[in-house]
Amino acid sequence: MPREEEASLLTYNTHREKFESVYERNKFYRGLFGYKQTVKKNGKKYEYEKDGLMDQIPNARIDDSVFIISDGKVQRVENYFMDWGEKVSHHIFKVLIEDRNIIEQFKDKEDGSEEAKT
């Protein structure tokens, strides 16, 4: 029997009409996924990459608005969605992962985030 890993399946939906502006909705997505910024200064081009929440947490993107998240990090993600109130609805389901590729993906991201902290 394959090794199983406990995780959480997260689905979310943004309610466009509840955001005050496109800028505010983009702020939600930038906070979640991060973004790249290009700055031109003195004839040179500088690129910056800003991490979002999902860059910091072990996860596997299943589809648009659907992720599997390492079980120990669920509260952090839930807090992010709760901070957006009625503008974003979300659901979290407990799941068991048998797919070794997803389990390894979690491990790789956990190792990478630990290295970044030291």
N, C-alpha and C positions, 0 to 999 in steps of 0.2 A: 504494500500500500504506500502511495507517495506521501511524503511529508506535507503536512498542511500548515498553513500560517493564518492566524486570525488577522483580519483587516476590516476596514469599513468601506462600503460603497457610498459615494456621495453624488447626489444629483442636485442641480440648482437651476433656477430660472430667474432671469432679470425681468422686472416689470418696467418697461421703458417709460410708460406714462407717469410713473412715480418719481423718476429722476428729474431734477430741476433743469438739467441741460445735458447735452452730449458730452461736455467736458466732465461733468460729475460721473456719468456712466463710464467714461474712459478711465477716470480715476479708480473706479472699482476694478476694472479689468487690469489696469497697470499694477495695482496693489496685489492682485491675485497672481498674475503671470509675469510681471516685470516688463521692461521695455528697453529699447536701444535708443540712444540719443546721439545725434551727430551735431557737432559744433564746429563752425568755420571761424577761425580767428587768425589774423595776420597771414592770410593766404594758405594756412594749413587746415587740415581737417582732423578733428579729434572725435573718436567714437567712444561712448560710454555705455556700459551695460548695467542696468539697475535690476537687481533680483526682485522677484515677487515672492509671495508666500509659497507658491507651489515649487519654486526653485529651492526652497529651504527644507521641504518636507519630502520624505520618501513617498512617491505616488506613481501610479500608472494611469495614463489618460486612456480611457476606454472609448469615448466618443465625445462629441461636443457636449459640454456641461455634465460629463459623467467621469468620475475618477474613482480609483481604488486607493485608499490611503492607509499607510501603516497605522496600526491600531493605537500606538502610543502618542500619535500626533493629532488625533481627531479633535480634541478639545480646542486646540489652537485654530484649526480650520473653522470649527463651529463658531468660535468667538468672532472670527473675521466676518462671517456671514451675519451673525446677530448684530454686529455693529452697523450694518446697512439697513436694519429694520425691515419695513414692508417693501422696500425697493427690490429685495432679493429673497426669494423663497428657496428653501433647501430641505432635503431629506437625507438621512443617514441610516444605512442598513448594515448590520453586522454580517460578515461573510467569511467563509473559509476558502483560502486560496490554495489550489493544488498545482497550478501552473508554475513550473520551476522558473520560467523566464521572468515572470512577474515577481516571484520571491527573490530572485537574484537582483532584479532591478531595484527592489527595496533595499537590499543589503548594500549594493553599490552606492546608492544615494546616501544611506546612513553613514557609510565609511567616508564618503566625500564630504559630508557636512561635518563630521567629527574632525577631519583633517583641516578643514577651513577654520575651525574654532581654535586649534592649537597654533 
